[in-house]
Amino acid sequence: MKTYSHPSTISVAARPSTKSRVRLAAILACLAAVSPVWTIQAEPKVNSSPSAPTHQGGGKVLPPRAQPHGYSLDEMASAVANFSITGNNPAYYPDTPFQIIYLTADNTFTVSRGTYLYVKFFFIDDAEPVIGDWPARKRDADEYIFGETQLGGHDLEVEVDGEIFSLDRPGYVGGPVATPDSPDGSEHLIQIGAFVSPLKKGTHTLTIRGVFDGVALVQAIGGPYEFEVNYTIIVE
């Protein structure tokens, strides 16, 4: 089963072909398909604007080489691999020091002060059929994610309380990492993600958005893929 997923409210500019499925769950991260067809994970589209936060402060997307609690983005890609692949199945939620941000019934998370966030933005693995030319080495992953002939990712953003941070940098691409016990038969996974520094006490909004319109992706799913997802973070 091919898994292509992204954690956020999605707006699909063109209907996927019958060979693809939109996984609306953690991102709508995973519509678990039972047959070997394309699986796109994304969160359901949220059309309404998020309400104004009751308390702004803190919450910065960290540089890609930052390692809060000693974790790198590659290590988090490995940690969340099966969680992503299974459409955010709670049984696979990894034990880490972070609050992982992913699609839920209400996209609301309550955390204690001092908690770092890990935003699970988008993932894709190499289960058959593979979209485009799967990168064998990490140094080739950026061309796969951002290249116009491959997935064509651009305008990838995390917005925290109105402040926008771009993820259009290779450093935010975790992987490819090995998935030896993958539920969908894949051997490797790429996970775009970002760490967010602790927010101040109060209610905050976090939004993720982006576009994937590369040639290989459009051929695979029948059109470009756009998404935007809103989350509420309550810090006690």
C-alpha contacts under 8 A as a table, 3 or more apart, distances in Angstrom:
res1	aa1	res2	aa2	distance
1	M	33	A	7.11
1	M	34	V	7.48
1	M	35	S	6.47
1	M	36	P	4.26
1	M	37	V	5.71
1	M	38	W	6.66
1	M	39	T	7.03
1	M	127	A	5.48
1	M	128	E	5.77
1	M	129	P	7.20
1	M	184	D	5.47
1	M	185	G	7.03
1	M	186	S	7.85
2	K	36	P	6.72
2	K	37	V	6.11
2	K	38	W	4.80
2	K	39	T	5.38
2	K	125	D	6.77
2	K	126	D	6.66
2	K	127	A	4.56
2	K	128	E	5.21
2	K	129	P	5.70
2	K	130	V	6.52
2	K	184	D	7.52
2	K	186	S	7.86
3	T	30	C	7.77
3	T	38	W	6.39
3	T	39	T	4.58
3	T	40	I	5.97
3	T	41	Q	7.17
3	T	85	I	6.61
3	T	123	F	7.90
3	T	124	I	5.52
3	T	125	D	5.55
3	T	126	D	7.51
3	T	127	A	6.66
3	T	184	D	7.83
4	Y	38	W	7.39
4	Y	39	T	5.47
4	Y	40	I	4.22
4	Y	41	Q	5.48
4	Y	122	F	7.86
4	Y	123	F	5.84
4	Y	124	I	4.07
4	Y	125	D	6.50
5	S	23	R	7.21
5	S	27	I	6.82
5	S	28	L	7.29
5	S	29	A	5.07
5	S	30	C	6.29
5	S	39	T	7.44
5	S	40	I	4.91
5	S	41	Q	3.28
5	S	42	A	5.47
5	S	84	S	7.57
5	S	122	F	5.32
5	S	123	F	4.70
5	S	124	I	5.67
6	H	26	A	7.58
6	H	27	I	5.01
6	H	28	L	6.63
6	H	29	A	5.38
6	H	40	I	7.58
6	H	41	Q	5.17
6	H	42	A	4.54
6	H	43	E	7.10
6	H	120	K	7.57
6	H	121	F	5.43
6	H	122	F	3.36
6	H	123	F	5.54
7	P	25	A	7.86
7	P	26	A	5.33
7	P	27	I	2.82
7	P	28	L	5.84
7	P	29	A	5.28
7	P	41	Q	7.20
7	P	42	A	5.33
7	P	43	E	5.66
7	P	102	Y	5.70
7	P	103	L	6.20
7	P	120	K	5.80
7	P	121	F	4.69
7	P	122	F	5.45
7	P	208	I	7.81
7	P	229	V	7.60
8	S	26	A	7.20
8	S	27	I	4.51
8	S	28	L	6.31
8	S	29	A	7.64
8	S	42	A	5.77
8	S	43	E	4.49
8	S	44	P	7.23
8	S	45	K	7.79
8	S	102	Y	7.31
8	S	103	L	6.58
8	S	121	F	6.79
8	S	207	T	7.73
8	S	208	I	5.78
8	S	209	R	6.77
8	S	227	F	6.38
8	S	228	E	5.56
8	S	229	V	4.03
8	S	230	N	7.15
9	T	27	I	6.81
9	T	28	L	6.88
9	T	42	A	6.57
9	T	43	E	4.22
9	T	44	P	4.72
9	T	45	K	4.12
9	T	46	V	5.60
9	T	208	I	7.52
9	T	209	R	7.46
9	T	227	F	5.29
9	T	228	E	4.16
9	T	229	V	3.15
9	T	230	N	6.60
10	I	28	L	7.38
10	I	42	A	5.82
10	I	43	E	5.39
10	I	44	P	5.45
10	I	45	K	4.44
10	I	46	V	7.47
10	I	209	R	7.78
10	I	225	Y	7.92
10	I	226	E	5.89
10	I	227	F	3.16
10	I	228	E	4.93
10	I	229	V	6.39
11	S	44	P	7.76
11	S	45	K	5.54
11	S	225	Y	7.04
11	S	226	E	4.90
11	S	227	F	4.39
11	S	228	E	6.59
12	V	15	R	6.57
12	V	224	P	7.00
12	V	225	Y	4.99
12	V	226	E	5.19
12	V	227	F	6.69
13	A	223	G	6.69
13	A	224	P	5.74
13	A	225	Y	5.86
13	A	226	E	6.17
14	A	222	G	6.63
14	A	223	G	4.72
14	A	224	P	6.14
14	A	225	Y	7.22
15	R	221	I	7.74
15	R	222	G	6.58
15	R	223	G	6.74
16	P	19	K	7.62
16	P	20	S	5.71
16	P	21	R	6.84
16	P	22	V	7.55
16	P	221	I	4.54
16	P	222	G	4.97
16	P	223	G	6.59
17	S	20	S	5.51
17	S	21	R	7.96
17	S	220	A	7.71
17	S	221	I	5.32
17	S	222	G	5.18
18	T	21	R	7.38
19	K	37	V	5.36
19	K	38	W	5.78
19	K	220	A	7.85
19	K	221	I	7.23
20	S	37	V	5.80
20	S	38	W	4.16
20	S	39	T	5.55
20	S	40	I	6.91
20	S	220	A	7.52
20	S	221	I	5.70
21	R	31	L	6.83
21	R	33	A	7.34
21	R	37	V	7.47
21	R	38	W	6.08
21	R	39	T	4.85
21	R	40	I	5.70
22	V	28	L	7.55
22	V	30	C	7.30
22	V	31	L	5.96
22	V	39	T	6.17
22	V	40	I	4.68
22	V	41	Q	5.74
22	V	42	A	6.73
23	R	27	I	7.77
23	R	28	L	5.13
23	R	29	A	5.50
23	R	30	C	3.78
23	R	31	L	3.14
23	R	32	A	6.60
23	R	39	T	6.50
23	R	40	I	5.28
23	R	41	Q	3.99
23	R	42	A	5.55
23	R	43	E	7.35
23	R	87	G	7.23
24	L	27	I	6.29
24	L	28	L	3.02
24	L	29	A	5.58
24	L	30	C	5.70
24	L	31	L	5.65
24	L	41	Q	5.88
24	L	42	A	4.93
24	L	43	E	4.61
24	L	44	P	5.34
25	A	28	L	3.30
25	A	29	A	4.41
25	A	30	C	5.16
25	A	31	L	6.50
25	A	41	Q	6.89
25	A	42	A	6.30
25	A	43	E	5.28
25	A	44	P	7.14
25	A	87	G	5.86
25	A	88	N	7.03
25	A	103	L	5.50
25	A	104	T	6.86
26	A	29	A	3.72
26	A	30	C	6.35
26	A	41	Q	7.37
26	A	42	A	6.59
26	A	43	E	5.77
26	A	84	S	7.50
26	A	87	G	5.91
26	A	88	N	5.46
26	A	102	Y	4.77
26	A	103	L	3.43
26	A	104	T	6.18
27	I	30	C	6.92
27	I	41	Q	6.00
27	I	42	A	4.13
27	I	43	E	3.83
27	I	44	P	7.52
27	I	87	G	7.85
27	I	102	Y	5.69
27	I	103	L	4.65
27	I	120	K	7.86
27	I	121	F	7.45
27	I	122	F	7.54
28	L	31	L	7.30
28	L	41	Q	4.98
28	L	42	A	3.10
28	L	43	E	2.71
28	L	44	P	5.54
28	L	87	G	7.57
28	L	103	L	6.06
29	A	40	I	7.45
29	A	41	Q	3.75
29	A	42	A	4.35
29	A	43	E	5.79
29	A	84	S	6.58
29	A	87	G	5.09
29	A	88	N	6.76
29	A	102	Y	7.73
29	A	103	L	6.83
29	A	122	F	7.91
30	C	39	T	7.25
30	C	40	I	6.64
30	C	41	Q	4.17
30	C	42	A	6.57
30	C	84	S	7.16
30	C	85	I	6.83
30	C	86	T	6.41
30	C	87	G	3.63
30	C	88	N	7.07
31	L	39	T	6.86
31	L	40	I	7.27
31	L	41	Q	6.31
31	L	87	G	6.25
32	A	39	T	7.29
32	A	86	T	6.51
32	A	87	G	6.36
33	A	36	P	7.51
33	A	37	V	7.22
33	A	39	T	6.65
36	P	128	E	6.99
36	P	129	P	7.46
37	V	128	E	7.96
37	V	129	P	7.18
38	W	129	P	6.99
38	W	220	A	7.66
38	W	221	I	7.59
41	Q	87	G	7.28
41	Q	122	F	7.96
41	Q	123	F	7.92
42	A	122	F	7.90
42	A	227	F	7.48
43	E	103	L	5.92
43	E	227	F	7.74
43	E	229	V	6.62
44	P	229	V	7.43
45	K	227	F	6.89
45	K	228	E	6.43
45	K	229	V	6.39
46	V	49	S	7.85
46	V	228	E	6.97
46	V	229	V	5.99
46	V	230	N	6.78
50	P	205	T	6.89
50	P	230	N	6.55
51	S	205	T	7.76
52	A	204	H	7.94
52	A	205	T	7.54
53	P	56	Q	6.37
53	P	161	D	6.68
53	P	202	G	7.86
53	P	203	T	5.40
53	P	204	H	4.77
53	P	205	T	6.06
54	T	202	G	6.14
54	T	203	T	5.27
54	T	204	H	6.87
55	H	200	K	7.53
55	H	201	K	7.12
55	H	202	G	4.94
55	H	203	T	5.76
55	H	204	H	6.62
56	Q	161	D	6.32
56	Q	200	K	7.15
56	Q	202	G	7.48
56	Q	203	T	7.72
56	Q	204	H	6.57
57	G	161	D	7.90
57	G	199	L	6.11
57	G	200	K	5.43
58	G	197	S	6.75
58	G	198	P	6.09
58	G	199	L	4.44
58	G	200	K	5.62
59	G	160	V	6.50
59	G	196	V	5.62
59	G	197	S	4.83
59	G	198	P	5.45
59	G	199	L	4.66
59	G	200	K	7.74
60	K	160	V	7.35
60	K	196	V	5.30
60	K	197	S	5.27
60	K	198	P	7.90
61	V	158	V	7.72
61	V	165	F	6.53
61	V	194	A	6.54
61	V	195	F	5.79
61	V	196	V	4.43
61	V	197	S	6.52
62	L	66	A	6.22
62	L	194	A	7.03
62	L	195	F	5.61
62	L	196	V	5.83
62	L	197	S	6.76
63	P	66	A	5.48
64	P	73	L	7.21
64	P	171	G	5.03
64	P	172	Y	5.39
64	P	194	A	7.13
65	R	72	S	6.96
65	R	73	L	7.71
65	R	171	G	7.02
66	A	72	S	6.87
67	Q	70	G	4.92
67	Q	71	Y	4.80
67	Q	72	S	4.95
67	Q	73	L	7.70
68	P	71	Y	5.77
68	P	72	S	7.63
68	P	116	Y	7.79
68	P	195	F	7.85
69	H	97	P	7.14
71	Y	75	E	6.08
71	Y	76	M	6.77
72	S	75	E	5.16
72	S	76	M	6.37
73	L	76	M	5.00
73	L	77	A	6.10
73	L	172	Y	7.04
73	L	173	V	7.64
73	L	174	G	5.42
73	L	193	G	6.84
73	L	194	A	7.12
74	D	77	A	4.99
74	D	78	S	6.49
74	D	173	V	7.87
74	D	174	G	4.42
74	D	175	G	5.50
74	D	177	V	7.19
75	E	78	S	5.16
75	E	79	A	6.22
75	E	174	G	7.84
76	M	79	A	4.78
76	M	80	V	6.10
76	M	174	G	7.71
77	A	80	V	5.50
77	A	81	A	5.89
77	A	174	G	5.52
77	A	175	G	6.61
77	A	177	V	6.99
77	A	189	L	7.79
77	A	190	I	7.03
77	A	191	Q	5.38
77	A	192	I	7.80
77	A	193	G	7.73
78	S	81	A	5.19
78	S	175	G	7.96
78	S	177	V	6.01
78	S	178	A	7.28
78	S	179	T	7.50
79	A	82	N	7.78
79	A	94	P	5.98
80	V	83	F	5.07
80	V	84	S	5.98
80	V	92	Y	7.86
80	V	93	Y	7.04
80	V	94	P	6.15
81	A	84	S	5.30
81	A	85	I	6.15
81	A	179	T	7.01
81	A	182	S	7.87
81	A	189	L	6.88
81	A	191	Q	7.82
82	N	85	I	4.87
82	N	86	T	5.98
82	N	92	Y	6.12
82	N	179	T	7.77
82	N	182	S	6.08
82	N	183	P	6.93
83	F	86	T	5.47
83	F	87	G	6.54
83	F	88	N	4.74
83	F	89	N	5.82
83	F	90	P	7.34
83	F	91	A	7.85
83	F	92	Y	4.73
83	F	93	Y	5.54
83	F	94	P	7.34
84	S	87	G	5.30
84	S	88	N	5.22
84	S	89	N	7.84
84	S	123	F	7.32
85	I	88	N	7.24
85	I	182	S	7.55
85	I	183	P	7.12
85	I	184	D	7.10
86	T	89	N	5.49
86	T	92	Y	7.84
86	T	183	P	7.06
88	N	92	Y	7.25
88	N	93	Y	7.16
88	N	102	Y	7.56
88	N	103	L	7.82
89	N	92	Y	5.67
89	N	93	Y	6.89
90	P	93	Y	5.03
97	P	115	T	7.92
97	P	116	Y	7.65
98	F	115	T	6.57
98	F	116	Y	5.36
98	F	117	L	5.34
98	F	118	Y	6.07
99	Q	111	V	7.40
99	Q	115	T	6.98
99	Q	116	Y	6.51
99	Q	117	L	4.86
99	Q	118	Y	6.13
100	I	117	L	5.87
100	I	118	Y	4.76
100	I	119	V	5.99
100	I	120	K	6.79
101	I	109	F	7.84
101	I	117	L	6.83
101	I	118	Y	6.03
101	I	119	V	4.82
101	I	120	K	5.92
102	Y	107	N	7.33
102	Y	119	V	7.03
102	Y	120	K	6.01
102	Y	121	F	7.97
103	L	106	D	7.95
103	L	107	N	5.71
104	T	107	N	4.82
104	T	108	T	7.48
107	N	230	N	7.18
107	N	231	Y	4.94
107	N	232	T	6.33
108	T	231	Y	5.80
108	T	232	T	4.64
108	T	233	I	5.88
108	T	234	I	7.56
109	F	231	Y	7.87
109	F	232	T	6.33
109	F	233	I	4.97
109	F	234	I	6.12
110	T	233	I	5.95
110	T	234	I	4.62
110	T	235	V	5.91
110	T	236	E	7.24
111	V	115	T	6.57
111	V	233	I	7.39
111	V	234	I	6.21
111	V	235	V	5.04
111	V	236	E	6.33
112	S	115	T	6.00
112	S	235	V	5.46
112	S	236	E	5.12
113	R	198	P	6.84
113	R	199	L	6.98
113	R	200	K	6.66
113	R	201	K	6.43
113	R	235	V	5.87
113	R	236	E	6.16
114	G	198	P	5.05
114	G	199	L	7.18
115	T	197	S	7.59
115	T	198	P	5.12
115	T	199	L	7.57
116	Y	195	F	6.96
116	Y	196	V	5.86
116	Y	197	S	5.14
116	Y	198	P	4.85
117	L	195	F	5.63
117	L	196	V	4.94
117	L	197	S	6.64
117	L	198	P	7.06
118	Y	193	G	6.91
118	Y	194	A	5.71
118	Y	195	F	4.59
118	Y	196	V	6.28
119	V	193	G	5.43
119	V	194	A	5.25
119	V	195	F	6.29
119	V	196	V	7.40
120	K	191	Q	7.45
120	K	192	I	6.77
120	K	193	G	4.90
120	K	194	A	7.11
121	F	191	Q	7.39
121	F	192	I	5.45
121	F	193	G	5.06
121	F	194	A	7.58
121	F	208	I	7.16
122	F	191	Q	5.77
122	F	192	I	5.11
122	F	193	G	7.00
123	F	189	L	7.08
123	F	190	I	5.48
123	F	191	Q	4.23
123	F	192	I	6.06
124	I	189	L	5.86
124	I	190	I	5.46
124	I	191	Q	6.69
125	D	130	V	7.87
125	D	186	S	6.24
125	D	187	E	7.64
125	D	188	H	5.70
125	D	189	L	4.11
125	D	190	I	6.08
126	D	129	P	7.55
126	D	130	V	5.41
126	D	131	I	7.84
126	D	134	W	6.87
126	D	186	S	5.29
126	D	187	E	6.39
126	D	188	H	5.77
126	D	189	L	6.50
127	A	130	V	6.11
127	A	184	D	6.68
127	A	185	G	5.87
127	A	186	S	4.10
127	A	187	E	7.04
128	E	186	S	7.54
130	V	133	D	7.55
130	V	134	W	6.95
131	I	134	W	7.18
131	I	150	Q	7.95
131	I	216	A	6.30
131	I	217	L	6.44
131	I	220	A	6.57
132	G	144	Y	7.88
132	G	150	Q	5.56
132	G	151	L	7.50
132	G	216	A	4.98
132	G	217	L	7.09
133	D	144	Y	7.16
133	D	150	Q	7.09
134	W	144	Y	7.01
135	P	138	K	7.13
135	P	140	D	5.41
135	P	141	A	5.53
135	P	144	Y	6.55
135	P	176	P	7.59
136	A	140	D	7.11
136	A	176	P	7.71
137	R	140	D	5.46
137	R	141	A	6.82
137	R	176	P	7.14
138	K	141	A	5.17
138	K	142	D	7.86
138	K	175	G	6.09
138	K	176	P	5.94
139	R	142	D	6.78
140	D	143	E	5.60
140	D	144	Y	6.55
141	A	144	Y	5.00
141	A	145	I	6.20
141	A	170	P	7.71
141	A	173	V	7.29
141	A	175	G	7.43
141	A	176	P	7.10
141	A	190	I	7.95
142	D	145	I	5.19
142	D	146	F	5.81
142	D	147	G	7.42
142	D	169	R	7.90
142	D	170	P	5.06
142	D	173	V	6.98
143	E	146	F	5.25
143	E	147	G	4.63
143	E	150	Q	7.51
144	Y	147	G	5.59
144	Y	150	Q	5.39
144	Y	151	L	6.18
144	Y	152	G	7.71
145	I	150	Q	6.76
145	I	151	L	5.20
145	I	152	G	6.07
145	I	153	G	5.72
146	F	150	Q	7.22
146	F	151	L	6.18
146	F	152	G	4.53
146	F	153	G	4.55
146	F	154	H	6.61
146	F	168	D	7.93
146	F	214	G	7.93
147	G	150	Q	5.25
147	G	151	L	6.36
147	G	152	G	4.91
147	G	153	G	7.28
147	G	214	G	6.85
148	E	151	L	6.72
148	E	152	G	4.52
148	E	153	G	7.97
148	E	213	D	7.56
148	E	214	G	4.66
148	E	215	V	6.32
149	T	152	G	6.74
149	T	214	G	5.30
149	T	215	V	4.70
149	T	216	A	5.94
150	Q	214	G	5.05
150	Q	215	V	5.71
150	Q	216	A	4.77
150	Q	217	L	6.42
151	L	212	F	5.80
151	L	213	D	6.26
151	L	214	G	4.34
151	L	215	V	6.85
151	L	216	A	6.06
151	L	217	L	5.10
152	G	211	V	7.84
152	G	212	F	5.09
152	G	213	D	5.05
152	G	214	G	3.68
152	G	215	V	7.28
152	G	217	L	7.68
153	G	156	L	7.07
153	G	168	D	7.83
153	G	210	G	7.29
153	G	211	V	5.66
153	G	212	F	4.29
153	G	213	D	6.62
153	G	214	G	7.06
154	H	168	D	6.23
154	H	210	G	6.30
154	H	211	V	5.50
154	H	212	F	6.47
155	D	166	S	7.18
155	D	167	L	7.79
155	D	168	D	6.63
155	D	209	R	7.49
155	D	210	G	5.14
155	D	211	V	6.18
156	L	166	S	5.93
156	L	167	L	5.21
156	L	168	D	5.69
156	L	208	I	7.60
156	L	209	R	5.81
156	L	210	G	4.18
156	L	211	V	6.75
157	E	164	I	6.56
157	E	165	F	5.60
157	E	166	S	4.59
157	E	167	L	5.58
157	E	168	D	7.68
157	E	208	I	5.66
157	E	209	R	5.38
157	E	210	G	6.24
158	V	164	I	5.88
158	V	165	F	5.24
158	V	166	S	6.50
158	V	167	L	7.32
158	V	206	L	7.03
158	V	207	T	5.70
158	V	208	I	4.59
158	V	209	R	6.75
159	E	162	G	5.86
159	E	163	E	5.32
159	E	164	I	4.25
159	E	165	F	6.05
159	E	205	T	7.95
159	E	206	L	5.51
159	E	207	T	4.98
159	E	208	I	6.32
160	V	163	E	5.20
160	V	164	I	6.50
160	V	204	H	7.46
160	V	205	T	5.93
160	V	206	L	4.59
160	V	207	T	6.62
161	D	204	H	6.03
161	D	205	T	5.24
161	D	206	L	6.40
162	G	205	T	7.97
166	S	169	R	7.68
167	L	172	Y	6.17
167	L	194	A	7.97
168	D	172	Y	7.76
169	R	172	Y	5.99
169	R	173	V	7.64
170	P	173	V	5.43
171	G	174	G	7.49
172	Y	192	I	5.65
172	Y	193	G	5.84
172	Y	194	A	6.35
173	V	190	I	6.89
173	V	191	Q	6.07
173	V	192	I	4.53
173	V	193	G	6.78
174	G	177	V	7.51
174	G	190	I	5.69
174	G	191	Q	4.99
174	G	192	I	5.64
174	G	193	G	7.02
175	G	189	L	6.50
175	G	190	I	4.79
175	G	191	Q	6.52
176	P	188	H	5.76
176	P	189	L	5.19
176	P	190	I	4.74
176	P	191	Q	7.82
177	V	188	H	5.29
177	V	189	L	5.41
177	V	190	I	6.56
178	A	187	E	5.76
178	A	188	H	4.48
178	A	189	L	6.59
179	T	182	S	5.18
179	T	186	S	6.52
179	T	187	E	4.96
179	T	188	H	5.10
179	T	189	L	6.66
180	P	186	S	7.85
180	P	187	E	5.99
180	P	188	H	7.95
181	D	185	G	7.77
182	S	185	G	5.45
182	S	186	S	5.83
182	S	187	E	7.10
183	P	186	S	7.70
186	S	189	L	7.50
199	L	204	H	7.94
199	L	235	V	6.92
200	K	235	V	6.65
201	K	234	I	7.50
201	K	235	V	4.72
201	K	236	E	5.57
202	G	234	I	5.81
202	G	235	V	5.18
202	G	236	E	6.64
203	T	232	T	6.98
203	T	233	I	5.80
203	T	234	I	4.46
203	T	235	V	6.29
204	H	232	T	5.75
204	H	233	I	5.03
204	H	234	I	6.26
204	H	235	V	7.97
205	T	230	N	7.07
205	T	231	Y	5.76
205	T	232	T	4.77
205	T	233	I	6.11
206	L	230	N	5.93
206	L	231	Y	5.04
206	L	232	T	6.26
206	L	233	I	7.23
207	T	228	E	6.93
207	T	229	V	5.47
207	T	230	N	4.41
207	T	231	Y	5.97
208	I	227	F	7.88
208	I	228	E	5.55
208	I	229	V	5.35
208	I	230	N	6.72
209	R	226	E	7.53
209	R	227	F	5.29
209	R	228	E	4.10
209	R	229	V	6.44
210	G	226	E	5.82
210	G	227	F	5.63
210	G	228	E	6.76
211	V	224	P	7.37
211	V	225	Y	5.76
211	V	226	E	4.41
211	V	227	F	6.64
212	F	217	L	7.40
212	F	224	P	5.91
212	F	225	Y	5.08
212	F	226	E	6.35
213	D	217	L	6.43
213	D	218	V	5.99
213	D	223	G	7.25
213	D	224	P	4.35
213	D	225	Y	6.15
214	G	217	L	5.42
214	G	218	V	6.12
214	G	224	P	7.52
215	V	218	V	5.27
215	V	219	Q	6.14
216	A	219	Q	5.22
216	A	220	A	6.22
217	L	220	A	5.02
217	L	221	I	6.17
217	L	222	G	7.93
217	L	223	G	7.61
217	L	224	P	7.31
218	V	221	I	5.44
218	V	222	G	5.17
218	V	223	G	4.46
218	V	224	P	5.43
218	V	225	Y	7.94
219	Q	222	G	5.55
219	Q	223	G	7.06
221	I	224	P	7.82
